[in-house]
Amino acid sequence: MAINLRRIRHDKQLTQEELADSASLSARYIGAIERADVSASVTVLGQIAEALGVEPAELVTKSG
């Protein structure tokens, strides 16, 4: 999820702070998810996907 989150966020030209604000999360938490320091719950996954305008599966599906 960390790689997909970072890639999609960059594709949409959002900062961690902007994404965090849209998803009602902290920028620190978004950063921790992107570094794979923490795992996101299903609820948080949904919040992030909604904020990015993507399906939750796009965040967890292995790309490449």
C-alpha positions, -999 to +999 in steps of 0.1 A: +000+000+000+028+024+008+042+025-028+007+028-043-003+056-019+028+076-027+025+071-064-012+080-066-007+110-043+022+123-065+001+116-097-026+138-083+000+164-072-011+164-036+011+169-006+009+147+024-007+176+043-034+181+016-042+145+015-043+142+052-067+172+054-090+157+028-090+123+045-094+138+080-062+123+091-029+137+103+000+143+079+022+124+103+000+094+099-001+096+061+037+098+062+039+068+084+017+048+061+038+058+031+070+047+049+052+014+058+058+022+095+022+015+102-006-004+086-038+013+078-071-001+089-099-008+065-116+024+076-085+045+071-080+028+037-115+039+027-109+075+039-077+078+019-092+062-012-121+086-011-098+116-006-078+105-036-108+097-057-098+061-063-112+027-054-096+012-023-084-018-043-060+006-062-042+013-030-036-023-021-033-041-055+003-049-064+012-028-095+037-036-121 
